[in-house]
Amino acid sequence: MDMHTKALKPRLSFWQLWNMSFGFFGIQFGFALQNANTSRIFSTLGANPDDLALFWLAAPVTGLLVQPIIGYMSDNTWHPKWGRRRPFFFVGALLAMIAMFLMPNSSVLWMAVAVLWLMDAAINVSMEPFRAFVGDKLDVSQQTAGYAMQTFFIGCGAVIASLLPTIFTSMGVSNVPLDGSIPETVRYSFYAGALVFMAAVSWTVFTADELPPADMAAFDSERKRARNLGVAVAEILSGFARMPKTMVQLAFVQFFTWIALFAMWIYTGSAIADSVYGTRDAQSAAFQDAGNWVGIMFAVYSGVSALAAFILPVFARATSRKTVHATCLAIGGISLASIVFISSREMLMLPMVGVGIAWASILTMPYAILAGALPARRMGYFMGLFNFFVVIPQIVSGLLLGFVTREFFQGHTVQTLALGGACMLLAAVLTLAVTDQAPKATA
């Protein structure tokens, strides 16, 4: 018997699923504000568009370093009151809140880049154990529903967070960068997001419980062994050789999926400012207006993902999870690539619907498929290792997309979005080769 989670798991009610997932509402405030506004902040502080991808490397590199370590540590943590995953939820949220207050007060570019490192690392500390939390607490028959609930809160949090600069603008807050500083709309948005992040994660920390190890003596022995630094490093690195077949297959899907997403997050702001608003001047009012509009676009795809989160499992039961995921990725890829043909800002909402459908599946199906293929006592570690195939493509993108945009697209970043769409289409094709080990009835 697995000493961690093979004991009988009770079926959780809707509100128990709600409480254990609510923290993602706050976590996504952090990610949504980061995704929609980081390039805007960098540009306002003087970054060249060709260098944006390089400055964004902070995000994937911190994920590469933090997630496997945090996953390994949380697998080998237990406290009678705080449990296994919740200490990491709380500490990460506290650090993220501090970083979110610092980010919009960056006065020079290097400071903003440094704070991005801190902010992304802190968000990853809080977020990574949430994926394993579902595997810990839920029977396989509820795991897809658990990840769908997380996706719902991710969508809801992202909608509100993405709209915050526009909401503050409508309230009369200045959206203009004065003397090269970050607009007050962005500053207030990060302040609000920091408070929501902390409050939402705290809700999960104090309302959800965790299953204790079935064999505490064996767990304590394993935990003492894990405290040996050499053993820990060896186990973390050896995981690549022990990845289940399904995880290897999903790794290729994730690679091309996240190249597309990283391209979208980095370049949508400059692409829309250039192709729709007709400006590349980050100090202009038009550029900042484009930034607000991108926030609305991102809110649309996030809102669609929140709604789709509960529809996709129905289709998965009727077909299969990999069929649903491949279909959603194809829709998202075509939608993202279509932006290159759109010159009306209102029409930009249509491709965001398709991206939202893809995003709902990206946040649900790979993790539901993977959870059924992983050893339960190493759920946190392998979920962290799986994140390598989220961050490695982002690092590749950070190193190459600026060069590709400059040398092949003459600086027109809207064409980089089309390239991202093509990568997502390739990911859709690769999904068809994935082995989903879970029985159809538990999809």
Secondary structure, 3 states (H helix, E strand, C coil): CCCCCCCCCCCCCHHHHHHHHCHHHHHHHHHHHHHHHHHHHHHHCCCCHHHHHHHCCHHHHHHHHHHHHHHHHHHCCCECCCECCHHHHHHHHHHHHHHHHHHHHCCCHHHHHHHHHHHHHHHHHHHHHHHHHHHHHCCHHHHHHHHHHHHHHHHHHHHHHHHHHHHHHHCCCCCCCHHHCCCHHHHHHHHHHHHHHHHHHHHHHHHCCCCCCCCHHHHHHHHHHHCCHHHHHHHHHHHHHHCCHHHHHHHHHHHHHHHHHHHHHHHHHHHHHHHCCCCCCCCCHHHHHHHHHHHHHHHHHHHHHHHHCCCHHHHHHHCCHHHHHHHHHHHHHHHHHHHHHCCCCHHHHHHHHHHHHHHHHHHHHHHHHHHCCCCHHHHHHHHHHHCHHHHHHHHHHHHHHHHHHHHHCCCCHHHHHHHHHHHHHHHHHHHCCCCCCCCHHHC
